[in-house]
Amino acid sequence: MTETPNLPIVRTVAALRAHTRLWRERGETIALVPTMGALHEGHLSLVRMARVQADRVVASIFVNPKQFGPKEDFAAYPRDERTDADLLAGERCDLMYAPDPAEIYPPGFSTTVSIGALAQVMDGAARPGHFDGVATVVTKLLTQCAPNVAIFGEKDYQQLLVIRRLIKDLDLQIEALGAPIVRAPDGLALSSRNAYLSPAERQIAATLPMVLNEAARSLTGGRTVAETESLARAALSASGFQKVDYVEVRGADDLSRLGPGPLTGPGRLFAAAWLGKTRLIDNLAV
């Protein structure tokens, strides 16, 4: 593709490091915003946060095959590199890193980064191997770019904690910051996969944040964790979600299971549910 004005696009580790090396020699700090493309306002909010946190911003665009299961939507995942580049240029991003799969996983690649208990619950249980793929590609992106800070959206809150764990365990001198969830006017968390929803499904999808907010009010009002989770699952099913993977209240720092009695301290409410072929996730602090 032709480069967008004022936004260099690189596709190799060597080219990425040539840019970042020059910035470091100037004493400039670097922020990395890892994405899978199909950018929307949620992603762009991460870029804006990154601009506040560092002198230079790199955004990566890479649809990672290793975090998709064999029956998941890797081939169909939305891709629009030209629009992504235009959007990043509009946010004054300094560099777009868009490697080919062979650059990330060259022939003979055989290493997997596997996280423990944090990656075994919720999305880890519903999507076996998913967080191994996430942890592996994020480790590669962090070591390739070596930023001072990396920005991740809190919509994927479990992913954020997994990444913070790998950074701590691997002694990477990088700070992983979480950015608030960006929502549509009706409350639905923005996601690239929302594009899969039919108009009827899109209307039903808006009930997901409504159910979570009602569940949060119930918890703070004294209802038990077990009853709140059960009622929320039933409400999602009654709203038209064909399958509910989970509704769970967990610790915000370590994803420890809370309940089954009343909530006695800060937690976070998580949910994942299906509309047709689209899987939606959401979470909020309680």
C-alpha positions as CSV (number, residue, x, y, z in Angstrom):
1,M,0.0,0.0,0.0
2,T,1.0,3.6,-0.4
3,E,2.1,5.3,2.8
4,T,-0.3,7.8,4.4
5,P,1.3,11.2,4.5
6,N,3.1,11.8,7.8
7,L,2.7,8.2,8.9
8,P,5.7,5.9,8.0
9,I,4.7,2.2,7.7
10,V,7.2,-0.5,8.5
11,R,6.8,-4.3,8.1
12,T,10.0,-5.7,9.5
13,V,11.6,-5.9,12.9
14,A,14.8,-4.3,11.5
15,A,12.9,-1.3,10.2
16,L,10.9,-0.9,13.4
17,R,14.1,-0.9,15.4
18,A,15.8,1.6,13.1
19,H,13.1,4.1,14.0
20,T,13.0,3.4,17.7
21,R,16.8,3.4,18.0
22,L,16.9,6.9,16.5
23,W,14.2,8.1,19.0
24,R,16.1,6.7,21.9
25,E,19.3,8.3,20.8
26,R,17.4,11.6,21.0
27,G,16.2,10.8,24.5
28,E,12.6,10.4,23.5
29,T,10.2,8.0,25.2
30,I,8.1,5.5,23.2
31,A,4.5,4.2,23.7
32,L,3.2,1.1,21.9
33,V,-0.4,0.5,21.1
34,P,-0.8,-3.1,19.9
35,T,-4.0,-3.8,17.8
36,M,-5.4,-6.2,15.3
37,G,-6.6,-3.4,13.1
38,A,-10.2,-2.7,12.0
39,L,-9.7,0.4,14.1
40,H,-12.5,2.3,15.8
41,E,-12.9,5.0,18.4
42,G,-11.9,2.7,21.2
43,H,-8.5,2.1,19.5
44,L,-8.0,5.7,18.8
45,S,-8.6,6.6,22.4
46,L,-5.6,4.3,23.2
47,V,-3.5,6.3,20.7
48,R,-4.5,9.6,22.4
49,M,-3.6,8.2,25.8
50,A,-0.3,7.0,24.4
51,R,0.5,10.6,23.1
52,V,0.1,11.9,26.6
53,Q,2.3,9.2,28.0
54,A,5.3,9.3,25.6
55,D,7.1,11.4,23.0
56,R,6.6,8.9,20.2
57,V,3.7,6.5,19.5
58,V,3.9,3.2,17.6
59,A,0.7,1.4,16.7
60,S,1.0,-2.2,15.5
61,I,-1.6,-3.8,13.2
62,F,-1.4,-7.6,13.2
63,V,-4.2,-10.1,13.2
64,N,-2.6,-12.8,15.3
65,P,-3.4,-16.3,14.1
66,K,-2.2,-17.9,17.3
67,Q,-5.0,-16.4,19.4
68,F,-7.8,-17.8,17.3
69,G,-9.2,-21.3,17.8
70,P,-9.7,-23.7,14.9
71,K,-13.4,-22.8,14.7
72,E,-13.0,-19.1,15.3
73,D,-13.1,-16.1,12.9
74,F,-9.5,-15.6,11.9
75,A,-10.2,-15.7,8.1
76,A,-13.3,-13.4,8.5
77,Y,-11.8,-11.0,11.0
78,P,-12.2,-7.5,9.5
79,R,-9.2,-6.0,7.8
80,D,-8.9,-2.5,6.3
81,E,-5.2,-1.4,6.4
82,R,-5.8,1.8,4.4
83,T,-8.5,3.1,6.7
84,D,-6.5,2.1,9.7
85,A,-3.5,4.1,8.4
86,D,-5.6,7.1,7.7
87,L,-7.1,7.0,11.2
88,L,-3.7,6.7,12.9
89,A,-2.3,9.6,10.8
90,G,-5.2,11.7,12.0
91,E,-4.3,11.0,15.6
92,R,-0.6,12.0,14.9
93,C,0.7,8.5,15.4
94,D,4.4,8.4,14.6
95,L,4.8,4.9,13.1
96,M,2.6,2.0,12.0
97,Y,4.1,-1.4,12.4
98,A,2.2,-3.9,10.1
99,P,4.3,-7.1,9.8
100,D,3.4,-10.1,7.7
101,P,2.8,-13.3,9.7
102,A,6.2,-14.7,8.6
103,E,7.9,-11.7,10.2
104,I,6.3,-12.6,13.6
105,Y,6.4,-16.3,13.2
106,P,9.2,-17.2,10.8
107,P,9.8,-20.8,9.7
108,G,10.8,-23.0,12.6
109,F,9.2,-20.7,15.2
110,S,8.3,-23.0,18.2
111,T,8.2,-20.9,21.4
112,T,5.0,-20.3,23.3
113,V,4.6,-17.9,26.3
114,S,2.1,-19.5,28.7
115,I,0.6,-17.7,31.7
116,G,-0.7,-19.6,34.7
117,A,-4.0,-19.2,36.6
118,L,-4.9,-15.8,35.2
119,A,-5.2,-17.4,31.8
120,Q,-7.2,-20.4,32.8
121,V,-10.5,-18.8,33.8
122,M,-13.3,-17.0,31.9
123,D,-12.0,-16.4,28.4
124,G,-9.2,-18.8,29.0
125,A,-11.7,-21.6,29.8
126,A,-14.0,-20.6,27.0
127,R,-11.3,-20.3,24.4
128,P,-8.5,-22.8,25.2
129,G,-5.1,-21.7,24.1
130,H,-6.3,-18.1,23.4
131,F,-4.1,-16.4,26.0
132,D,-1.1,-18.5,25.1
133,G,-1.4,-16.9,21.6
134,V,-2.0,-13.4,23.1
135,A,1.0,-13.7,25.5
136,T,3.3,-15.0,22.8
137,V,2.6,-12.2,20.3
138,V,2.5,-9.5,22.9
139,T,5.9,-10.6,24.2
140,K,7.3,-10.5,20.7
141,L,5.8,-7.0,20.0
142,L,7.2,-5.7,23.3
143,T,10.7,-7.0,22.8
144,Q,10.7,-5.9,19.1
145,C,9.6,-2.3,19.9
146,A,11.0,-2.1,23.5
147,P,8.6,0.8,24.4
148,N,8.6,2.6,27.8
149,V,4.9,2.1,28.0
150,A,2.2,0.0,26.3
151,I,-1.5,0.9,26.2
152,F,-4.3,-1.7,26.3
153,G,-8.1,-1.3,26.5
154,E,-9.9,-2.3,29.6
155,K,-12.7,-4.0,27.5
156,D,-10.2,-6.9,27.4
157,Y,-9.5,-6.6,31.1
158,Q,-8.4,-10.2,31.6
159,Q,-5.9,-9.7,28.7
160,L,-4.6,-6.6,30.4
161,L,-3.9,-8.6,33.6
162,V,-2.3,-11.4,31.6
163,I,0.0,-8.9,30.0
164,R,0.9,-7.3,33.2
165,R,1.8,-10.7,34.6
166,L,4.1,-11.6,31.7
167,I,5.8,-8.2,32.0
168,K,6.5,-8.7,35.7
169,D,7.5,-12.4,35.3
170,L,9.9,-11.7,32.4
171,D,11.4,-8.6,34.0
172,L,10.5,-6.3,31.1
173,Q,11.0,-2.7,31.9
174,I,7.7,-1.6,30.4
175,E,4.6,-0.2,32.0
176,A,1.3,-1.6,30.8
177,L,-1.5,0.9,31.2
178,G,-5.3,0.2,30.9
179,A,-7.5,2.7,29.1
180,P,-11.2,3.1,29.9
181,I,-13.8,1.3,27.8
182,V,-15.2,3.4,25.0
183,R,-19.0,2.8,24.5
184,A,-21.6,3.6,21.9
185,P,-24.4,6.0,23.0
186,D,-26.6,3.0,24.0
187,G,-23.8,1.6,26.2
188,L,-22.4,-1.2,24.1
189,A,-18.6,-1.5,24.3
190,L,-17.0,-0.7,21.0
191,S,-15.4,-3.7,19.3
192,S,-14.3,-4.6,15.8
193,R,-16.6,-7.6,16.0
194,N,-19.6,-5.4,16.4
195,A,-19.5,-5.1,12.6
196,Y,-20.7,-8.8,12.4
197,L,-24.0,-8.0,14.1
198,S,-27.2,-7.7,12.1
199,P,-29.4,-4.7,12.8
200,A,-31.7,-6.9,15.0
201,E,-28.7,-8.4,16.8
202,R,-27.2,-4.9,17.4
203,Q,-30.4,-3.9,19.2
204,I,-30.2,-7.0,21.5
205,A,-26.4,-6.4,22.1
206,A,-27.2,-3.1,23.9
207,T,-28.8,-5.2,26.7
208,L,-25.5,-6.6,27.7
209,P,-24.2,-3.4,29.4
210,M,-27.7,-2.8,30.8
211,V,-27.7,-6.2,32.4
212,L,-24.2,-5.7,33.9
213,N,-25.2,-2.3,35.3
214,E,-28.3,-3.8,36.9
215,A,-26.2,-6.6,38.3
216,A,-23.7,-4.1,39.7
217,R,-26.5,-2.2,41.4
218,S,-27.8,-5.5,42.9
219,L,-24.4,-6.4,44.3
220,T,-23.9,-3.0,45.9
221,G,-27.4,-3.3,47.3
222,G,-26.6,-6.5,49.1
223,R,-27.7,-9.3,46.8
224,T,-25.3,-12.3,46.9
225,V,-22.7,-12.8,44.2
226,A,-24.2,-16.3,43.3
227,E,-27.7,-14.9,42.9
228,T,-26.6,-11.9,41.0
229,E,-24.6,-14.0,38.5
230,S,-27.5,-16.4,38.0
231,L,-30.1,-13.6,37.5
232,A,-27.7,-11.9,35.0
233,R,-27.2,-15.0,33.0
234,A,-31.0,-15.5,32.9
235,A,-31.6,-11.9,31.8
236,L,-29.1,-12.2,29.0
237,S,-30.8,-15.4,27.7
238,A,-34.2,-13.8,28.0
239,S,-33.0,-10.8,26.0
240,G,-32.1,-13.0,23.0
241,F,-28.4,-14.1,23.6
242,Q,-28.2,-17.7,22.4
243,K,-25.4,-18.7,24.6
244,V,-23.8,-17.2,27.7
245,D,-20.2,-18.3,28.3
246,Y,-20.0,-16.7,31.7
247,V,-21.2,-14.0,34.1
248,E,-18.7,-13.8,37.0
249,V,-17.7,-11.5,39.8
250,R,-13.9,-11.6,40.4
251,G,-11.2,-9.7,42.1
252,A,-10.0,-6.7,40.0
253,D,-6.3,-7.3,40.7
254,D,-6.0,-11.1,40.4
255,L,-9.3,-12.4,39.0
256,S,-9.8,-14.4,42.2
257,R,-13.4,-15.8,42.5
258,L,-15.6,-13.7,44.8
259,G,-18.7,-14.9,46.6
260,P,-21.0,-16.8,46.8
261,G,-22.2,-14.5,49.5
262,P,-22.6,-10.7,49.4
263,L,-19.7,-8.7,48.0
264,T,-17.5,-7.5,50.8
265,G,-15.0,-5.4,48.8
266,P,-14.1,-4.0,45.4
267,G,-14.5,-6.4,42.5
268,R,-15.2,-6.6,38.8
269,L,-18.1,-8.0,36.9
270,F,-17.4,-9.9,33.7
271,A,-19.6,-11.4,31.0
272,A,-19.3,-13.1,27.6
273,A,-22.3,-14.0,25.5
274,W,-23.1,-14.9,21.9
275,L,-25.5,-13.4,19.3
276,G,-25.5,-15.6,16.3
277,K,-21.9,-16.0,15.3
278,T,-20.7,-13.0,17.3
279,R,-19.2,-13.3,20.7
280,L,-19.4,-10.1,22.8
281,I,-17.5,-9.4,26.1
282,D,-17.9,-6.7,28.6
283,N,-16.9,-5.8,32.2
284,L,-17.3,-3.1,34.8
285,A,-15.9,-2.3,38.2
286,V,-18.1,-3.0,41.2
